[in-house]
Amino acid sequence: MYLETERLIIRSIKPEDEAAFIEIASDGSLDEDIFGGWPGEYAVFIHDWILEAMALDGEDNPEKDYLAYAIVEKTSGAVIGSVGCSYYEDSGEIGPVYFIGTPYRGRHFATEAMKAYGRYFFEHYENSKLSAVIRTENIASCKVAEQAGFLLTESKMYQDIFDTHPKQYNFYEMKAPVKG
């Protein structure tokens, strides 16, 4: 997969991205939101994650597990995060997944990547919507979803599979554009 935006390249993950993703994991960007408090054996985990992401990319089936792609800043060539989608077994829906390394936050890279990935998703797959479930306390991710075109449909207590008890979540939807 390969997409370009004004400031970003979104592409399939490669083995040589390992060091960049280890650095992103080491700054704490992946711990709570992505892997539910996953412990810090970053090198081992990231190596295996990259191999799995590459295999799933080859299958290109968003309803199997997840699809993850590297976000690369054009000017520096640095891998700054990841964007893609995940199949949520508990709801049977597909939702966006994204993370940006700490040094690149606050510059709207996540929003730019999510907008581009949303367009790609609806052009490439037959699905009619993406559903995002974001803890209300994660204000930055809620803003990214809203700025990327997701509409808030509900806010309620919910227990995600990584949660030990119910927490307040916002539920968002992005619908496929009507094809004319």
N, C-alpha and C positions, 0 to 999 in steps of 0.2 A: 504494500500500500504506500502511496506517495501523494501528498497534498502540499500545496504552497499557499500561504497567506501573505499579507503585506510584510510581516516581520518573522514569520515562522515557516519551518518545514515540518510536516508531520509525516513520519515514515515508519516502515516496519522496523522493529527492534533488531539490532545486530549484536553478535558476541562482543564486538569492540566497544559497545555501550556500557559494559559492565562497570568500569571504574566510575563513570559519571553517576550511574544509579547507586553504587555503593556510597558515593559522597552524598547524594540526596538522602539516602536512608540514614546516613550517619548524622545529618543535621536535624533528625527527628521528623522529617516531613512525611514519612510513611507509617510511623508507629501506630498511632491511635486511629486515624481516619481510614487508612487502607487495610491494615492487618490486625485491627483490634488489640493493640498493645503488644504486638509481636516483639519478642526479645531481640537483643542486638547482635546476633550472629549474621551480620550483613553480607559478608563475602560469600558464604555458603548459600544463604537464601537467595541473593540476587543472581548468582550463577544459575541456580536451578530455575528461578523465575524466568530468566531470559530464555533458557532452553524451552521451557513450557510455553512461553508467549510466542516464540518462533513457531513451534509446532501447531499451536492453536491458530495462528495467523495463516499457516498453510492450509488448514481445514476451512477457514473463513466461514464459520458458522456461529453467529452471535447467540444462538439458543443452546449451545453446548456448554459453555463455561464463561470465558471472558476473551476479549480481544484487546490487546494493549499495544500502543504505538508510541514511539519516541517523539517528543516535542523538541525541536532543534531551533535555537535562535539563529537566524540567518547571518547577522553581522559577525557574531563570534564563532559560529559553528558548534557551540556548546549544546550538549543535551541538557535541557533544563527541567524536564518532567515527562509525564506520560498522559495520554488521553486514549479513550476507547470506550468499551461498554462491557457490561457483565450481565449474565443471566441470573436473575434472582429466583432461586428455587422456591422460596416461601411464598412468593406472589405470582410466579410464572410470567414475570415481566422482564424486560430488558431495560437497563438503566445505564447512564453515563458513569464512567469512572475517570478521574483525573487527579493529578497532583503536580505541583510545581515546587522546585527547590526553594528554600528560604531566600536566597539572594535575589531571586527573580519575581518574588511576590509583589503585589501592589502596582504592577505595571500592565495589567490587563492581558497578560499572556494566556492565562487559563481561559478567559472569556473568548479570546480570539481563537484558541484551539478548539473550544467547545462548539462555537458557531460553525467552524469549518467541518468538524467531525459530524455534527448534526446534519449538515447538508449532505455530506458523503454517505452517512448512514441511510438516509431516506432515498437517495439516488441508487444505492448499491443493494439494498435489501428490501424485501416486500413488507416489512413491518410498518404499521401506521403510527406508532408512537414510541417515544422513549419516556420512561418514568424515573424520576429522581427522588430519593428518600434521603433527606439531610437533617441531621440534628439541628434544632433551632438555635442552639448556642454557637454553632459554626457559622457565624454571620458572614464571613468571607465566602464560604462555599455557597451559601444561599444567594449572595449577591452575584456570584459567577453564574449560577443557574438562571437567575432572573435576567441578567444582562445578555445571556446567550439565547434567550427566547423561551425559556421554560416558564409556564404559568403555575402559580401556586393554586392547588386544588383543595388542600386540607392541611390542618395542623392538629396533631393529636399525640397522645401517649402511644408508644409503640416499642416493642422489644425486638431489635435487630438480632440476627443470629450471633453477633459478637457481644451483645449486651448481656450483663448479668441480671439486669432488671429493666423494666420499661423506662423510656426517656421520652422527652418531647421532641417530635420530629415534624418537619415540613414535608409535604408530598407535592411534587411538581410533575407536570406533563409537558412534553413537546410533541406536537402532532405533525405528521407528514404534510407537506404542502399539497393542496388539491391540484391534481394533474389535470390539465385542460386540454 
